Amino acid sequence: MADVGYAAEFSQPRRKVSARNSHWSLYSDFAWLSARIIIEVDGDTHATDANIKHDEARDEFLRRQGFCVLRFNNNNVIYAEKAVYLEIEAVLQSKLVAAPAS
């Protein structure tokens, strides 16, 4: 049976991430930039119509740049942390590949 390894050398996730290139800027709550995963934890201010549209447009832009965007509300992080963890874990596992057998 082949060992399972990471598709890329993932660095530790970072908090309050900012990244930019000549075409875009990124500010997020958490990110694994090496794995191209963005995690946002949203409070009540994200529940307005204007902010929902802004977040949707931003997420779509990030997806076009090759990022996977996960968005959780504060209550889920506080009261359903296992479900949040499992969703993040599933995305990370989707980035795993079987290592060649030795």
VEXVEXGU-614334 format. One line per 5 residues: number of its first residue (from 1); their letters; for each residue x, y, z of N, C-alpha, C. Coordinates in Angstrom, 1 decimal. Example, Ala and Ser with C-alpha at 12.3 -4.5 7.8 and 13.67 -1.06 7.14 Angstrom:
1> as> 13.2/-5.7/7.8/12.3/-4.5/7.8/13.2/-3.3/7.8  12.8/-2.2/7.1/13.7/-1.1/7.1/12.9/0.0/7.9
end
This chain:
1> madvg> 0.9/-1.2/0.0/0.0/0.0/0.0/0.9/1.2/0.0  0.5/2.2/-0.8/1.3/3.4/-0.9/1.1/4.3/0.3  2.2/5.0/0.7/2.0/6.0/1.8/1.3/7.2/1.3  0.6/7.9/2.1/-0.1/9.2/1.7/0.8/10.3/2.2  1.0/11.3/1.3/1.8/12.5/1.6/1.1/13.7/1.1
6> yaaef> 1.6/14.8/1.5/1.1/16.1/1.0/1.4/16.4/-0.4  0.5/17.0/-1.2/0.7/17.3/-2.6/1.8/18.4/-2.6  1.9/19.2/-1.6/2.9/20.3/-1.5/3.3/20.3/-0.1  4.5/20.9/0.1/5.0/21.1/1.5/4.2/22.3/2.1  3.2/21.9/2.9/2.3/22.9/3.5/3.0/23.6/4.7
11> sqprr> 3.1/24.9/4.7/3.5/25.6/5.9/2.4/25.6/6.9  2.7/26.0/8.1/1.7/26.1/9.1/0.7/27.2/8.7  -0.6/27.1/9.1/-1.5/28.2/8.7/-1.2/29.4/9.4  -1.4/30.5/8.8/-1.1/31.8/9.4/-2.4/32.6/9.7  -2.3/33.5/10.7/-3.5/34.2/11.1/-3.3/35.7/10.6
16> kvsar> -4.4/36.3/10.3/-4.4/37.7/9.8/-3.4/37.8/8.7  -3.7/37.2/7.6/-2.8/37.1/6.5/-3.0/38.2/5.5  -1.9/38.8/5.0/-2.0/39.7/3.9/-1.0/39.3/2.8  -1.4/39.2/1.6/-0.6/38.9/0.5/-1.0/39.7/-0.7  -0.1/39.9/-1.6/-0.5/40.7/-2.8/0.5/40.4/-3.9
21> nshws> 0.0/40.7/-5.1/0.9/40.7/-6.2/0.5/41.9/-7.0  1.0/42.0/-8.2/0.7/43.3/-9.0/-0.8/43.4/-9.4  -1.6/42.4/-9.3/-2.9/42.4/-9.7/-4.0/42.4/-8.6  -3.6/41.9/-7.4/-4.6/41.8/-6.3/-3.9/41.8/-5.0  -4.8/42.1/-4.0/-4.4/42.1/-2.6/-5.3/41.1/-1.8
26> lysdf> -4.8/40.5/-0.8/-5.5/39.5/0.0/-5.3/39.8/1.4  -6.4/39.9/2.1/-6.4/40.0/3.6/-7.4/38.9/4.1  -7.0/38.0/4.9/-7.9/37.0/5.4/-7.6/36.7/6.9  -8.5/36.0/7.5/-8.4/35.6/8.9/-7.3/34.5/9.1  -7.4/33.5/8.3/-6.4/32.4/8.3/-6.1/32.0/6.9
31> awlsa> -4.9/31.5/6.6/-4.6/31.0/5.3/-3.4/30.0/5.4  -3.5/29.0/4.5/-2.4/28.2/4.1/-2.1/28.6/2.7  -1.2/29.6/2.6/-0.9/30.1/1.2/-0.2/29.0/0.4  0.6/28.1/1.0/1.3/27.1/0.2/0.2/26.1/-0.3  -0.9/25.9/0.4/-1.9/25.0/0.0/-3.1/25.7/-0.8
36> riiie> -3.0/27.0/-0.8/-4.0/27.9/-1.5/-5.4/27.7/-0.8  -5.4/27.7/0.5/-6.6/27.6/1.3/-6.8/28.9/2.1  -7.9/29.5/2.0/-8.3/30.7/2.7/-9.4/30.4/3.7  -9.3/30.8/5.0/-10.4/30.5/5.9/-10.8/31.9/6.5  -12.1/32.2/6.4/-12.7/33.4/6.9/-13.6/33.0/8.0
41> vdgdt> -13.6/33.8/9.1/-14.5/33.7/10.3/-15.3/35.0/10.3  -16.6/34.9/10.1/-17.4/36.1/9.9/-18.3/36.3/11.1  -18.3/37.6/11.5/-19.2/38.0/12.5/-20.5/38.6/11.9  -21.3/39.2/12.7/-22.6/39.8/12.3/-22.4/40.8/11.2  -21.3/41.5/11.1/-21.2/42.6/10.1/-21.2/42.0/8.7
46> hatda> -20.9/40.7/8.5/-21.0/40.0/7.2/-22.4/39.6/6.8  -23.4/39.8/7.6/-24.7/39.4/7.4/-25.6/40.4/6.6  -25.0/41.6/6.4/-25.8/42.6/5.6/-25.8/42.2/4.1  -26.8/42.7/3.4/-26.9/42.4/2.0/-25.6/42.9/1.2  -25.1/44.1/1.6/-24.0/44.6/0.9/-22.7/43.8/1.2
51> nikhd> -22.6/43.4/2.4/-21.4/42.6/2.8/-21.5/41.2/2.2  -22.6/40.6/2.2/-22.8/39.3/1.6/-22.4/39.3/0.1  -22.8/40.4/-0.6/-22.4/40.5/-2.0/-20.9/40.7/-2.2  -20.4/41.5/-1.3/-18.9/41.8/-1.3/-18.2/40.5/-1.1  -18.6/39.7/-0.1/-17.9/38.5/0.2/-18.0/37.5/-0.9
56> earde> -19.2/37.4/-1.5/-19.4/36.5/-2.7/-18.5/36.8/-3.8  -18.4/38.1/-4.1/-17.5/38.6/-5.2/-16.0/38.3/-4.9  -15.7/38.6/-3.7/-14.3/38.3/-3.2/-13.9/36.8/-3.3  -14.9/36.0/-2.8/-14.6/34.6/-2.8/-14.5/34.1/-4.3  -15.3/34.5/-5.2/-15.3/34.1/-6.6/-13.9/34.6/-7.2
61> flrrq> -13.5/35.8/-6.9/-12.2/36.2/-7.4/-11.1/35.3/-6.9  -11.1/35.0/-5.6/-10.1/34.2/-5.0/-10.1/32.8/-5.6  -11.3/32.2/-5.9/-11.3/30.9/-6.5/-10.7/31.0/-7.9  -11.0/32.1/-8.6/-10.4/32.2/-10.0/-8.8/32.3/-9.9  -8.3/32.7/-8.7/-6.9/32.8/-8.5/-6.3/31.5/-8.0
66> gfcvl> -7.2/30.5/-7.9/-6.8/29.1/-7.5/-6.9/28.8/-6.0  -7.5/29.7/-5.2/-7.7/29.5/-3.8/-9.0/28.7/-3.5  -8.9/27.9/-2.5/-10.2/27.3/-1.9/-10.5/28.2/-0.7  -11.8/28.7/-0.8/-12.2/29.6/0.3/-13.2/28.9/1.2  -12.9/28.9/2.5/-13.8/28.3/3.5/-14.3/29.5/4.3
71> rfnnn> -15.6/29.6/4.5/-16.2/30.7/5.3/-17.1/30.1/6.4  -16.8/30.5/7.6/-17.6/30.1/8.8/-18.0/31.3/9.6  -19.2/31.2/10.2/-19.6/32.3/11.0/-19.1/32.0/12.5  -19.1/33.1/13.2/-18.5/33.0/14.6/-19.2/31.9/15.4  -20.6/31.8/15.3/-21.3/30.9/16.1/-20.9/29.4/15.8
76> nviya> -20.6/29.1/14.6/-20.1/27.8/14.2/-18.8/27.5/14.8  -17.9/28.5/14.8/-16.6/28.3/15.3/-16.6/28.1/16.8  -17.5/28.8/17.5/-17.6/28.7/18.9/-18.4/27.5/19.4  -19.6/27.2/18.7/-20.5/26.2/19.2/-20.5/24.9/18.4  -19.9/24.9/17.3/-19.8/23.7/16.4/-18.4/23.5/15.9
81> ekavy> -17.4/23.6/16.8/-16.0/23.6/16.4/-15.6/22.3/15.8  -16.2/21.2/16.2/-15.9/19.9/15.6/-16.3/19.9/14.1  -17.5/20.4/13.8/-17.9/20.4/12.4/-17.0/21.3/11.5  -16.6/22.5/12.1/-15.7/23.3/11.4/-14.3/22.6/11.2  -13.8/22.0/12.2/-12.6/21.2/12.1/-12.7/20.2/11.0
86> leiea> -13.8/19.4/11.0/-14.0/18.3/10.0/-14.0/18.9/8.6  -14.6/20.0/8.4/-14.7/20.6/7.1/-13.3/21.0/6.6  -12.6/21.7/7.5/-11.2/22.1/7.2/-10.3/20.8/6.9  -10.5/19.8/7.7/-9.7/18.6/7.5/-10.0/17.9/6.2  -11.3/17.9/5.8/-11.7/17.3/4.5/-11.0/18.1/3.3
91> vlqsk> -11.0/19.4/3.4/-10.3/20.2/2.3/-8.8/19.9/2.3  -8.2/19.8/3.5/-6.8/19.5/3.5/-6.5/18.1/2.9  -7.4/17.1/3.3/-7.2/15.8/2.8/-7.4/15.7/1.3  -8.3/16.6/0.7/-8.5/16.6/-0.7/-7.2/17.0/-1.4  -6.3/17.6/-0.7/-5.0/18.1/-1.3/-3.9/17.0/-1.2
96> lvaap> -4.2/15.9/-0.5/-3.3/14.8/-0.4/-3.2/14.0/-1.6  -2.0/13.5/-1.9/-1.8/12.5/-3.0/-1.1/11.3/-2.5  -1.3/10.2/-3.2/-0.6/9.0/-2.8/0.9/9.2/-3.2  1.8/8.9/-2.3/3.2/9.0/-2.6/3.6/7.7/-3.3  4.6/7.8/-4.2/5.0/6.6/-4.9/5.5/5.5/-4.0
101> as> 5.1/4.3/-4.3/5.6/3.2/-3.4/7.1/3.0/-3.5  7.7/2.7/-2.3/9.1/2.6/-2.4/9.6/1.2/-2.5
end
